[in-house]
């Protein structure tokens, strides 16, 4: 289907079968392909404030990742690796040899896993709030936040509006038994040769700053921006415009 979005910015939207799921994505603009991968409990709509500028420079693919938005709900066999294979399947369905990509948190973990397994598919990438060695069950604060029953009603309302397959889809995102982890060895990280722009809030309440510093040391072709006075999602609010400026400049250098 095709419809109009973000003022006069033309949008096309499609759901396709990849890797055993139905995956939803939206397309904006023209030029080289740029994939946008959102964070956990979000959807492609997270990028609505970013797309108008990005679509001036790229053909933007805003994707609903496994379990999120309009894409198929999660199953108990979820892994970060499966999520990365979903994105690979979409990339191949679209006929792209390689893409530029931006990944936030969960989307960044998915992108990092994809770059590890299929380095030839990622030309360059921006990773926000990402670690190469993370297990959600090890973080007590994260475990508390994964309890659906403890969520404030305002957040539950937002989740219901974001995810389009009903209450069970939302609850599946908070299954504390999900295999939400990634573990990349030093040599695996060094084998990722895609140009990488790492972005980390200096007050990241989930990861801190050390994972970004370690990734920067190990990734052979990386840049690092530690954003002052920000938390895990370091690209919103007063940092939004700088993020767009720096990201477009970064991708344009490749």
Secondary structure by P-SEA (a helix, b strand, c coil): ccccccccbbbbbbccccccbbbbbcccccccbbbbbbccccccccccccaaaaaacccccccccccccccccccccccaaaaaaaaaaaaaaaccccccccccaaaaaaaaaaaaaccccccccccccccccccccccaaaaaaaccccccaaaaaaaaaaccccaaaaaaaacccccccccccaaaaaacccbbbbbbbccccccccaaaaaaaacccccccccccccccccccccaaaaaaaaaaaaaaac
